[in-house]
Amino acid sequence: MSDALTQLEADVRADLARIAHPGAAWLPLRPGPDGKPALDVLIVGAGQSGIAIGFGLMRSCVSKILLLDKAAEGMEGPWLTYARMPTLRSPKDYTGPDLDIPSLTYQSWHEARFGKENWQRLDLIPRGHWADYLLWLRRTVGLPVRNGCELLEIAPAADGLLAAQVKRADGVETLYARKIVLATGQEGMGSWIIPEPLSHLPPASVATVADDIDFNDLRGKRVAVIGAGASAFDNAATALEAGAAEVHLLCRRAQIQVIQPYRWLTFRGFLRHLSDLDDAWRWRFMRTILEMREGFPQPTYDRCARHANFALHEGAPVEAARRTDRGIELQTPRGIITADFVICGTGIDMNFVGRNELSRFAGNIATWADRYQPPEGERNARLGRFPYLADDYAFTERMPGETPWISDIHLFAIASTMSFGPSGSSINAMTTAVPKLVHGLTRGLFRADVGHHWASLSAYDVPQAVITRSAQNVGESR
């Protein structure tokens, strides 16, 4: 480790010590059915969101926490797996997991590791560096993380606790917690979409952008990419760079989307207060933004366009697909496109039933369609399937009283978007979204323990000063 990085870590510890007030422990231990103290909060996911949430809870003196991630240490999130862009798309000065601690920002880490001049020359953050930074932050603040752990099921337990069944390499264990946060990023509430016309194709012929694709195997082959968002372009570029014979990118829109609405909405008012608006305004804003979809920056397009064997097809949704001796034939309004392999960059659909960890209560998770009926011109069935969350990111019940315990399960993932705007998978929203979630968690924990706190106050008898008898006598003599 460099001297600069060692000094930065010392600065972090000093900064956190200076702003530790109030540092009093305030949560009573809650025994679990196994006789061990239950966790106050179990965080599922140790990527950028899970790290920020855990750090926020630690700063709020919520110490009985644990982060789980099914990936190996350092492989959390998409950065070293299915993220196929060279750099982050967010501007380098966006802050997030640091939670406004200057010494914990990416810039501070980058300058300590590579120098201030290198930071000045840097355009966008390399995704590998971002993964390294997140691992450094997690270790520096001392977050308790268990890797190689997959959440199998959440169920109610005695005394208002939740039971999380977790699969590890050596077996299955049950963890008990007062609250669970699902910081599960992109796919936490659903599944990656393979469009219906492609659903019958052999699995070896079609993949989603999140799959582990052997791009070297695509050398010399014809590849079709369905979708025209940034991830679709990333996968098209990766196939081209791997030596694909030709790559066709199919955009269903008549004109490709080049506007990035997330650049517009990155201001404090929207990020902090969208969730304070009524349902009609929240729906109106987020429907417009999500129907636009995220645009892509110029370098993402140029990475594909520089290849002569790249073709962009606008106004070309896939209407039908069939496998023939010539390959996979994709029928579009612009004609037939033939490919050897198809990559779907068509997003994620909500599919609660398909998630094992939600199986006990999937049918009673309230959705936006359950709570709000938009005007005729603003309807969108796909967005109506998003979960309708409480103001602390908790699930709400479709049928009140059937699964009341789900109010202690909080969702911080891309599926939170309809209720809170960018939050669970967006760096640009962390500075406002994570504190909102942490405040909701601590509010719930405090309210649940209000009787304990009242009894503690009632029994409090620690004197702040000692009055001596001689001083009393002097005062009386005067």
N, C-alpha and C positions, 0 to 999 in steps of 0.2 A: 504494500500500500504506500502511495506517495505521501511525503510530508504534508503536502497541501490537503490531501483528503483526510489524513489523521487530524490536522488542525480543524478542518471543517466539522468533523464529528465532535470534537471538543466544543466547538462553537454551538453546535446543535444542543448538546447537553446543557450548556450554560444558558442558552436562550429559553429552553423549556423550563429550566429551574426558575428563571426570572418571571415567567408568566404562569406559574403553577397554581396561583391562588384562585379559588379556595381549594386546598389540598386534603380536606378532611374526608376520610372514608365514610360513606353514608348508606351503603347497601348491606342489610343484614344477610347472613348466610341462609340459604334455603336448602334444606336437605332433600335429596332426591330419593326415589323409591329404593335405590341401591345403597342408601346410607351415606353416600358421598355428597359433598356440597354440590348443588346444581350450578350450572353456568348461569350468569345473568343474561348474556347474549351469546348465541352461537351464530357465527357468520359463515355462510356457505359461499365460498369463492374467495381466493386470495390474490386476485388480480388487482388492478389499480383501484377499483371501487372498494373491494373488501379491505385493502390496506388503509385507504382513507377513512373508512367507517371505523375500523378498529382503532386507528390513531385518534379519531375524534372521541370515541368512547373512553379511551385511556386518559385523554385530557379532561374528561368529565368525571374522572375517578370511578369509572366503571371498570373494575380490574378483573372480574371473573368472566373473561371472554376467551373465545377460541376461534381461530380461523381454520377452515378445512378447504382443501382443494384436491381434486382428483388427479391433477397433473403433478409431475415431478417438480422439485424445487427449481425455480428459474424458468419454468416452462408455462407458468400460469398465463391465462389470457391468450390472445391470438398472435402476439408479436413474433414469436419464433415458430409458429405453426402455420395457420392459414392466412395470416396477414401477408400479402404478397406485393406490397408496395415498398420501395426502398426507404421511404421516410414517412413520418407522421404527416397528416395533412393539416393539422392545427398549426397556427403560427408558433414559433419557438417561445414567444413570451407569454403564452397562455399558462396559467398556473392551475394547480388542481390538488394532487394528493398531499401537497405541503400544508394545506389548510392555512395559508397566509403566514407561515413561518419562513422568513426570508432565507435563512440558512438551510432550509429543507427543499428549496425550489430546485427544479432541474437545472436552471442556470448556475446556481451555486455549485452543484455537483459537477456540471460540465466544466466550469472554470477551474475547479480544483483538480480535475483529472486531465484536462487538455489545455488549460491556460485561457486567460481572458482574450487574447488576440484570436484564438481559435473560435471562441464564442462570437466575437464580432464578425468573423468571416462566415459563420454558419448560416445557412439559409433555413433549412428545415431539419428537425431532429431525426437522425437515423433510428429506425425502429429497434434495432439491436441495442443501441445506447439507451433507449427508453426502457427496455426490459432490464438492463443492468441497473439503471437508476432506481426502478421500483424495488428491485431486490435489495439494493443498498439502503433505501429508505426503510423498508420493513425491518432489516437487521439493526439499523441505527436506533430506531425508536423502541426496539425490543418487542415486537408483536409476536404472540404465541401462535404458530402456524403448524398444522400437520398436513403434510403432502401425501399423495397416494391414498386419499380418503374420498370415497364417493357416497353421497347421500342417497339412501334407498327409499326411505319413507319417513313421513312426519305423522305422528299420532298424538292424541291427548294423553296425559298421564295424571297421576294423583296430585292434589294440592295446587291445581292451576298450572302445572308444568307441561312442557312439551317433550315428547320422546322422539329423538332423531335416531333412526337406525342407519348405521354407517358401515360401509364395507371397506375393510383394509386388506393389505396383502396377506395378513395372517388370520383373517376371519372377519366376523361381523360383531360390532359392539353397539350398545345403546347409550347415547348421551342425553342427559336431561338438561333442559334450559328453560328459563323464564320467557325468553324471546328468541326467535330465529329470524335472521336476515338472509334473504336469498339474493346475494350479490353475484348473480350468475350471467351478467353480460348479455350477449346477443341472443342466446338460445334458451334462456331460463324458463320461458313459459310456453314454448312451442317447438316447432321443427322447421328446418330449412325446406323451402318449397321446391318441389319438382313439378312443373306445370302438368296439368292433367293429360294433355296430348302426348306427354313423354313418359307417363307413369308406367306404361307397359313395357318399356324398353329394358333390355337386360342390364342388370346393375353394372356390369363391366363396361357398358357403353355410355353411361351417363353419371354425372356427379354434381354435387353442389359446390359452391365456392369454399365451403367450410370443410370439405372432405380432404383426406390425405391423398393428393393426386400425384402420381409419378409422372412429372412433366417430361423427364428424359424418355419415357416410353412413347411420348407424342411426337418425337422427332420423325419428320417425314410424313406425318399424318395430317389429315384435314380435321380441323377443330371448329366447332360452332359454339359460341358463347351466347346464352340467352340472357338479355338484360343489358342495360346501358348505364348503370351506376358505377361508382368508382371501383368497387370490388370486381365487377364484371370486366372493366378495362384492365385492372391489375392481373386478372387471370388470363385475359387475352394476351397481354404483354409477356407474361411469364411463358406461355406456350410459344409465342413467336421467338423469344430469346432462347428457348430450348430447342429450336430448329423445326417447329411445325411447318409443314409444306404450305399450308394456308390457314388463315384464321378469319372466320366470319363472325361479326358481332351483330346480333339482331335486336333492334330497338323497336318496341311496339308503338311508340309515339311517332307522329308524323315528323316531328323535329326533336332532335336530341336535347335533353335538359342540360343547360350549362350554368344556370343560376344556382347558387348555393344558399338556401334560406337560412342555414345555421350561421352564416356570417351576419345576416341581418339581426337575428334574435339574440346575439351575444351582447346583451347589455343588462345591467343589474335589475332594472325594473321588470323585464320579461322573465328572466331566469328566476328571480326571487318571488315574484308575485303572480305569475300565471295561475298557479294552483289556488290562489285566493279568489279568482274570478268565479262567476257562476258557470254552470255546465254549458250553457249556450255559447258563452264567449270562449271557454276552453275548447269546446268542440270546433268552433269556427276557426280559431287560430291553428290548432293542431291538424285538423283535416286539410286545411290549405297547405300547411308545411309538409305534411307527410304525403300528400298526393303529388306535390312537386317532386318529392324524393330529393336525396342529396345530390348536388352536382359534383363535378370533379374538376380539379385544377388543371391548368394547361400542361404541366409536365406529365400528368397521367395520360392525357390524350396523345401528347407527342411521343410518348414511349411506344405507343402502338402505331401511330401514323408514319413513323420513320421507316416502317417495314413495307416494302412494295407488295408483299403477299397478305396484307391486312385489308379487309373490306368491312365497311360500316354500312348496314342496311337499316334505314329508317322506315317507319311505317310497316314493319315486318313482324307482327306477332305470329307465333307458331299456331297454326290452326289444326294441324294433324302431323303425325310422324309415323314412319314405318321403316322397318329394317328390310333391305333388299340385298341382292348380290353386290350392288355398287356401294353399299354403305347405308347410313341412316339418312333417309330423305325427309326433310322438314318442309312441310307445305306452308307457305306464307302468301299474303296478298301480292307480294312482289315476285312470286315464282318459287320453285323448288331449290333448296340449298342442300347439298349432300355433304355429309361429314362422316368421319370415322369415330369421333368422340364428341360428346356434348357436355358442356359445363353450364349449370344453371345459376345465374346470379340474380335471382328473382325474389330474394328476401326471405323473411320468416313469417309464418302464419301462427296465430294463437291456437294451441292444441293442448289444453290442460290435461285432458284424459291420457294423452300420450306420454306424459311425464310421470314416471313411477313415484317420485317423491310427493306428488300431489294427488295420488290415486284415491286417498281416503276422503278427500273433500273437493275434488275437481268439479263435480256436478253442482256444488253449492257456492262456487266463486262467482260473485256478481260481476257482470260485464257492463260496458258502457251501453250496450243495447238493452240491458235490463233496467238501467237508470235514466236514460235520456233518449228521447225520440226527436231527432233533428227535423227541421223543415224539409219539404220534398227535395229542394234543390241542393241540400247539404248532406244527403244520406250516403253512407259508405259502409257496406256490410263487413268488410275486412276490419275496419277500424272499430266497428261496434263490438268485435270479439275481444278487444283489449280489456284487461281487468279494470274494474272501477275501484280505485283505492281510496282509503280514508286519508285524512290530512297528515297522518304519520306514516304513510306508505303501506299501511296494513291492508290485508285482504278484507273485503266486506262480504257479507252473506247474501246470496240470492234469496234464500228463505230464512228470515231471522229466527234464531233459536235452534236450528238444526246442527250447526257446527260453530258455536260461539267462540271456541278456542282459536279459530283462525285469525282473530283480531290481534293475536300475538305473533303472527307470521307477517313479516314486512318484506316487500318486494322492491329491490333496487336494481333494475335491469332495463333492457330496452322496452319491455312491456309496460314500464311505468310511464312511458312517454305521453300517452293520452291524458293521464291525470296530472302530470307534473311538468310536461315539456321535457326537453333534454335533461337527463338526470343520470340514470344508471349505466350508461355506456358512452358518455360524452365528457371529454376532458374539460371542455369550455364551461360546463355547468357545475363542476364539482365544488367550486368555492361557495356556491349558494345551496346546492342540493344536499351535500353531505351534512352540513350543519342542521338543515331542516330535518333530515332523518334522525340525526343524533338527538336533537331536542325532543323529537317525538318519542324516541325510545326512553330517554331519561324521564320524560313526563309520565309515561305509562308506568315505569318502575316506581317512581315516587308516589303516584296515586295509589298503586296497589299496596304500598307499604305505609299509607298515611296513618293507620292505627298504630303501627310501630313507632313512627316518628312522634305522634302525639304522646304516647306513653313515655318515650325518651325525654321529651320536653318536660312532661309532668314530673318526672323523677330527677330532673337535672338540678344538682345542688352544689356545683363547684363554685366556690367563692372567688371573686376576682381580686379582692383586697382583704387584708387582715386588719381588723381594728383592735388595737391593744387597749387594755383596761386603764393603763396610766394615762394614755392620750384622752380617754373619755373623762377621767377625773379632772384633768387640767381644764378641759372645756367647761365642765360643770362649775369649777371654782371661779370661773370668770363670769 
